[in-house]
Amino acid sequence: MSKLAQIVVGETASEKLKEAQSGGAEPYLKKKQEDEIRMKLDEFAKELSQAKKQRDRK
């Protein structure tokens, strides 16, 4: 009987995976994560530019 339960759980997990890959709220979350990464990259680029300017002054 435990094998049957494992199969049912396995099917449910695979269904959830397919659902998550097909859409839902994921595009919104993915866009939000991309925006956060872009903000962090912009901040890093600014810091890098400032460090380069300071290094060039010396």
C-alpha positions, -999 to +999 in steps of 0.1 A: +000+000+000+029+024+006+039+020-030+005+032-041+008+063-019+043+070-033+029+069-068+001+092-060+024+116-043+048+114-072+020+122-097+009+151-076+044+165-074+049+162-111+015+179-117+025+208-095+058+211-114+040+212-147+016+238-134+044+259-120+063+257-154+032+265-174+024+299-158+003+312-130+020+337-107+055+326-118+059+352-147+052+380-122+077+366-097+103+360-124+099+396-136+102+409-100+134+389-095+148+402-127+141+437-117+158+432-083+189+417-100+190+447-124+188+471-095+217+453-077+237+453-109+231+491-114+243+497-078+274+476-083+281+495-116+279+528-097+302+515-070+326+502-095+327+535-114+333+554-082+362+531-073+377+535-107+375+573-104+392+572-070+419+549-083+425+572-113+429+602-090+458+586-072 
